[in-house]
Amino acid sequence: MAVRISCTFVIGIVSFLLTILGCAGLPPKHEYTLAPGQGHHPGLAKAMIVPINESAAVPAGLDVADDRLEELLDAYLQSKGISVERPATRDYRRASKIAVKRARADAMSGESGTASETVGFEQIVPHLLEELEVEADLVIVPNVAMRGGNYSGGRSVKWDGVRRMETGAFNVIMTGEGLPVASIFVVVYGSDGTRVFSGYGDLDTIFEVSMSQRKYVLREDRLTREKYLQEGICVAFYPFYGEEERC
């Protein structure tokens, strides 16, 4: 006996499968902090972006995609209606040195409510904007960071919001934690220095296994897969632009 299956039934099953497989775009699960009530809103229209990797030491081999990451970060923010101003690295370094001195002087004078030579970036931000003569609603600090990925068997590696199928030289089934991988870490400050958001987003695996040397070696093609870079930037900002955001 022939069985007739309606198109509606088929479409429903396909939609269900897409959802459970993640093709519908589930919210990323990653490490982030969001101050209460400090998500993006229409009043936040302009951002100054600190040159990438200027605020933290970068492990060797992780700076190969800095220029492209900056371009993709600018494009992502602009797609959210944010105009971007990016100071030249030389100008930023000059202004940063002066801003640190001014923030330290404020701290020692007690104007900040404390008397200490130790200052955080929160205290530096207002002075930094003044020294660069930039009017911005947000200051964004991006860095490439080394993270630890988790093997779940075979070539599957999971970290900072995604699961990737490793394409390097892996000829054995591996499980466990601690595969060195790269993520982008972004911190968002208000113009007054308030830290409103921070988040990690996956970028790419950067090592592959050398069976002959019995160790990890840097991949020649590390941080070149643009789709991964774009996705990592999106994940890093989740849920600053709302929980409905999908990457």
C-alpha positions as CSV (number, residue, x, y, z in Angstrom):
1,M,0.0,0.0,0.0
2,A,1.4,3.4,-1.0
3,V,1.8,6.0,1.8
4,R,1.4,9.6,0.9
5,I,3.4,12.2,2.9
6,S,2.3,15.8,2.8
7,C,4.7,18.6,1.9
8,T,3.8,20.3,5.2
9,F,4.9,17.2,7.2
10,V,8.2,17.0,5.3
11,I,8.9,20.7,5.8
12,G,8.1,20.4,9.5
13,I,10.5,17.6,9.9
14,V,13.3,19.4,8.0
15,S,12.8,22.5,10.1
16,F,13.0,20.4,13.3
17,L,16.2,18.7,12.2
18,L,17.8,22.1,11.2
19,T,17.0,23.4,14.7
20,I,18.4,20.5,16.6
21,L,21.5,20.4,14.5
22,G,22.2,24.1,15.1
23,C,21.7,25.2,11.6
24,A,19.0,27.6,12.7
25,G,21.7,29.5,14.7
26,L,21.6,28.9,18.4
27,P,22.9,31.5,20.9
28,P,26.6,31.0,21.5
29,K,27.7,29.6,24.9
30,H,30.9,31.4,25.8
31,E,32.5,33.4,28.6
32,Y,31.3,37.0,28.9
33,T,30.3,39.7,31.4
34,L,27.5,42.3,30.9
35,A,26.8,45.0,33.4
36,P,23.1,45.2,34.3
37,G,21.3,47.5,32.0
38,Q,24.4,48.2,30.0
39,G,23.6,46.5,26.7
40,H,23.6,48.4,23.4
41,H,21.0,51.0,22.8
42,P,20.4,53.7,20.1
43,G,22.2,56.4,22.1
44,L,25.5,54.5,21.6
45,A,26.4,55.7,18.1
46,K,30.2,56.0,18.0
47,A,33.1,53.9,19.2
48,M,36.8,54.5,19.4
49,I,38.7,51.2,18.9
50,V,42.1,50.8,20.6
51,P,44.7,49.2,18.2
52,I,44.5,45.4,18.5
53,N,46.8,43.8,21.0
54,E,48.0,47.1,22.5
55,S,46.7,46.4,25.9
56,A,48.1,42.9,26.4
57,A,51.1,40.8,25.5
58,V,50.4,38.5,22.6
59,P,51.7,35.0,22.4
60,A,54.1,34.4,19.5
61,G,52.4,33.6,16.3
62,L,49.0,35.1,17.1
63,D,49.5,38.5,15.5
64,V,49.5,37.3,11.9
65,A,45.9,38.4,11.3
66,D,45.9,41.7,13.2
67,D,45.2,43.9,10.2
68,R,42.4,41.7,8.9
69,L,40.8,41.4,12.3
70,E,40.7,45.2,12.6
71,E,39.0,45.5,9.3
72,L,36.5,42.8,10.1
73,L,35.8,44.4,13.6
74,D,35.2,47.8,12.0
75,A,32.8,46.2,9.5
76,Y,30.9,44.3,12.2
77,L,30.4,47.5,14.3
78,Q,29.4,49.5,11.3
79,S,26.8,46.8,10.5
80,K,25.3,47.5,13.9
81,G,25.0,51.3,13.2
82,I,28.2,52.2,15.1
83,S,30.5,54.7,13.5
84,V,34.1,53.9,14.2
85,E,37.2,56.0,14.9
86,R,40.5,54.2,15.1
87,P,43.6,56.2,16.2
88,A,47.0,55.4,14.7
89,T,49.1,53.2,16.9
90,R,51.7,55.9,17.4
91,D,49.1,58.4,18.4
92,Y,47.4,55.9,20.7
93,R,50.7,55.1,22.5
94,R,51.6,58.7,23.0
95,A,48.1,59.6,24.3
96,S,48.1,56.5,26.5
97,K,51.3,57.4,28.3
98,I,49.9,60.9,29.1
99,A,46.5,59.5,30.1
100,V,48.2,57.1,32.6
101,K,50.1,59.9,34.2
102,R,47.0,62.0,34.5
103,A,44.9,59.2,35.9
104,R,47.7,58.4,38.4
105,A,47.9,62.1,39.5
106,D,44.1,62.0,40.1
107,A,44.5,58.9,42.2
108,M,47.3,60.3,44.3
109,S,45.4,63.6,44.8
110,G,42.4,61.7,46.1
111,E,40.1,63.0,43.3
112,S,39.2,59.4,42.4
113,G,38.3,58.6,46.0
114,T,41.5,56.6,46.6
115,A,45.1,57.5,47.1
116,S,47.2,55.1,45.1
117,E,49.6,55.0,42.2
118,T,47.8,52.0,40.8
119,V,45.2,52.9,38.1
120,G,43.0,50.7,36.0
121,F,42.0,51.2,32.4
122,E,38.6,52.5,33.7
123,Q,40.4,55.5,35.1
124,I,42.5,56.0,32.0
125,V,39.6,56.1,29.5
126,P,38.4,59.7,30.0
127,H,41.9,61.1,29.8
128,L,42.7,59.0,26.8
129,L,39.7,60.4,24.9
130,E,40.7,63.9,25.8
131,E,44.3,63.4,24.7
132,L,43.2,62.0,21.4
133,E,40.5,64.7,21.0
134,V,37.9,62.0,20.3
135,E,34.3,62.2,21.2
136,A,33.0,58.6,21.5
137,D,30.2,56.8,23.4
138,L,32.3,53.6,23.7
139,V,35.9,52.6,23.9
140,I,36.6,49.1,22.6
141,V,39.7,47.2,23.5
142,P,40.4,44.0,21.4
143,N,43.1,41.4,21.9
144,V,43.9,38.0,20.5
145,A,44.2,35.5,23.3
146,M,45.4,32.0,23.7
147,R,42.7,29.7,25.0
148,G,42.2,26.0,25.7
149,G,40.0,23.9,23.4
150,N,38.3,20.6,24.4
151,Y,38.5,17.5,22.2
152,S,35.3,15.5,22.2
153,G,36.7,12.7,20.1
154,G,38.2,12.5,16.6
155,R,38.8,16.0,15.1
156,S,36.0,17.8,17.0
157,V,37.3,20.7,19.1
158,K,35.0,23.0,21.2
159,W,35.8,26.4,22.8
160,D,34.3,29.8,23.3
161,G,30.9,29.3,21.7
162,V,31.6,26.9,18.8
163,R,32.6,23.4,17.8
164,R,35.0,23.1,15.0
165,M,36.1,20.1,12.9
166,E,39.9,20.2,12.9
167,T,41.5,20.2,9.5
168,G,45.1,19.9,10.5
169,A,47.4,16.9,10.5
170,F,45.5,14.7,13.0
171,N,45.8,11.0,12.4
172,V,44.7,9.8,15.8
173,I,41.5,10.0,17.8
174,M,42.0,12.5,20.6
175,T,40.0,13.4,23.7
176,G,40.6,15.8,26.6
177,E,41.2,19.4,27.3
178,G,43.9,22.0,26.7
179,L,44.5,22.2,22.9
180,P,46.0,25.7,22.4
181,V,43.5,27.7,20.3
182,A,43.0,31.4,19.5
183,S,40.1,33.6,20.5
184,I,39.4,37.3,20.3
185,F,38.7,39.1,23.6
186,V,36.9,42.4,23.5
187,V,36.3,44.8,26.4
188,V,33.8,47.6,26.0
189,Y,34.0,50.8,28.2
190,G,31.7,53.8,28.4
191,S,33.2,57.2,27.8
192,D,33.4,57.7,31.5
193,G,35.5,54.6,31.9
194,T,32.7,52.3,33.1
195,R,33.4,48.7,32.0
196,V,30.1,47.6,30.5
197,F,30.9,44.4,28.6
198,S,33.6,41.8,27.9
199,G,33.5,38.6,25.9
200,Y,35.6,35.9,24.2
201,G,34.9,34.7,20.7
202,D,36.6,31.7,19.0
203,L,38.9,32.4,16.0
204,D,40.7,29.2,15.0
205,T,43.0,26.4,16.0
206,I,46.6,27.5,15.6
207,F,48.5,24.2,16.1
208,E,48.5,20.8,14.5
209,V,50.0,17.6,15.7
210,S,53.4,16.6,14.3
211,M,53.4,12.8,14.6
212,S,57.1,12.7,13.7
213,Q,58.1,15.3,16.3
214,R,55.4,14.1,18.7
215,K,54.3,17.6,19.6
216,Y,52.2,20.5,18.5
217,V,53.6,22.8,15.8
218,L,52.2,26.1,14.5
219,R,49.9,25.8,11.5
220,E,51.1,27.5,8.4
221,D,47.5,28.6,7.6
222,R,46.6,29.8,11.1
223,L,44.0,32.6,11.4
224,T,43.5,32.7,7.6
225,R,39.9,31.4,7.5
226,E,37.9,34.6,7.2
227,K,34.6,33.0,8.0
228,Y,35.9,31.9,11.3
229,L,37.3,35.3,12.1
230,Q,34.0,36.9,11.3
231,E,32.1,34.4,13.5
232,G,34.5,34.9,16.3
233,I,34.0,38.6,16.4
234,C,30.2,38.2,16.4
235,V,30.4,35.6,19.2
236,A,32.7,37.9,21.3
237,F,30.0,40.6,21.4
238,Y,27.2,38.3,22.3
239,P,24.8,39.4,24.0
240,F,25.8,43.0,24.0
241,Y,23.6,43.6,21.0
242,G,20.8,41.5,22.5
243,E,20.0,37.9,23.2
244,E,18.3,37.5,19.8
245,E,21.7,38.0,18.0
246,R,22.9,34.9,16.1
247,C,26.3,34.2,14.7
